[in-house]
């Protein structure tokens, strides 16, 4: 298993209007962080796509999100992101050899 963390600060441009008065980090920004961290978790492989992603709990800006990656079936990498006792996102990525 491999782990990583990320934090989206209050000044991130995606937060303007998402949602006024009670901002949350957009799912696409969370997935961008997942994919960036997954590259380090699967050396020699390249991310070929997002197989599935489920958003379980909102991620407020300024809150550190922990990520864990575990190998799944061949060609897949499972991920989970959380803060405190709240799962933010979970799913799996499709992998192919980096030379493919």
C-alpha positions as CSV (number, residue, x, y, z in Angstrom):
1,X,0.0,0.0,0.0
2,X,1.2,3.5,-0.8
3,X,0.0,6.7,0.9
4,X,0.0,10.4,0.1
5,X,-1.7,13.7,1.2
6,X,-2.9,16.9,-0.4
7,X,-4.4,20.1,0.7
8,X,-6.4,22.6,-1.4
9,X,-6.1,26.1,0.2
10,X,-8.8,28.7,0.4
11,X,-7.4,30.7,-2.5
12,X,-7.7,27.9,-5.1
13,X,-9.5,29.3,-8.2
14,X,-11.9,26.4,-8.5
15,X,-13.5,27.5,-5.2
16,X,-15.0,30.7,-6.5
17,X,-18.7,29.9,-6.7
18,X,-18.4,26.3,-5.5
19,X,-20.3,27.1,-3.2
20,X,-20.6,30.7,-1.9
21,X,-20.6,30.9,1.9
22,X,-19.8,27.2,2.3
23,X,-17.0,26.2,-0.2
24,X,-16.1,22.6,-1.0
25,X,-13.3,21.3,-3.2
26,X,-14.8,20.2,-6.5
27,X,-14.6,16.5,-7.4
28,X,-12.5,17.1,-10.5
29,X,-9.8,18.8,-8.3
30,X,-9.8,15.9,-5.9
31,X,-9.5,13.4,-8.8
32,X,-6.6,15.5,-10.2
33,X,-4.8,15.1,-6.9
34,X,-5.6,11.4,-6.8
35,X,-4.2,10.8,-10.3
36,X,-1.0,12.8,-9.5
37,X,-0.4,10.8,-6.4
38,X,-1.2,7.5,-8.1
39,X,1.6,8.0,-10.6
40,X,4.0,7.7,-7.7
41,X,2.1,4.7,-6.2
42,X,2.4,2.7,-9.4
43,X,5.9,3.1,-10.8
44,X,6.4,1.8,-14.3
45,X,2.6,2.2,-15.0
46,X,0.6,4.9,-16.5
47,X,-3.0,5.9,-15.6
48,X,-5.2,4.9,-18.5
49,X,-8.5,6.0,-16.9
50,X,-10.8,6.3,-13.9
51,X,-12.7,3.0,-13.6
52,X,-14.9,4.3,-10.8
53,X,-15.1,7.1,-8.3
54,X,-17.6,7.7,-5.6
55,X,-17.7,10.9,-3.5
56,X,-18.8,10.1,0.0
57,X,-18.3,13.3,1.9
58,X,-17.4,17.0,1.0
59,X,-13.9,18.1,1.4
60,X,-13.6,21.7,2.7
61,X,-10.7,23.8,1.6
62,X,-7.8,24.0,4.0
63,X,-8.3,20.4,5.2
64,X,-5.6,17.9,4.6
65,X,-6.9,14.8,2.7
66,X,-5.0,11.5,3.1
67,X,-4.8,9.1,0.2
68,X,-4.2,5.4,0.2
69,X,-3.6,3.2,-2.8
70,X,-3.8,-0.6,-3.0
71,X,-3.3,-2.9,-5.9
72,X,-6.4,-4.5,-7.1
73,X,-6.9,-6.9,-10.1
74,X,-4.1,-6.7,-12.7
75,X,-4.2,-3.4,-14.3
76,X,-6.2,-1.7,-11.5
77,X,-5.3,0.4,-8.5
78,X,-7.8,1.1,-5.8
79,X,-7.8,4.4,-3.9
80,X,-9.4,6.0,-0.9
81,X,-9.2,9.6,0.3
82,X,-10.3,10.7,3.8
83,X,-9.9,13.3,6.5
84,X,-10.6,12.4,10.1
85,X,-13.1,9.6,10.1
86,X,-14.8,10.8,6.9
87,X,-14.2,9.1,3.6
88,X,-14.1,11.8,0.9
89,X,-13.6,9.6,-2.2
90,X,-13.0,6.0,-3.2
91,X,-12.7,4.2,-6.4
92,X,-10.2,2.6,-8.8
93,X,-8.0,3.5,-11.7
94,X,-7.1,1.6,-14.8
95,X,-3.3,1.1,-15.4
96,X,-1.2,0.1,-18.4
97,X,2.5,-0.3,-18.7
98,X,4.2,3.1,-19.1
99,X,5.7,1.9,-22.4
100,X,2.2,1.0,-23.9
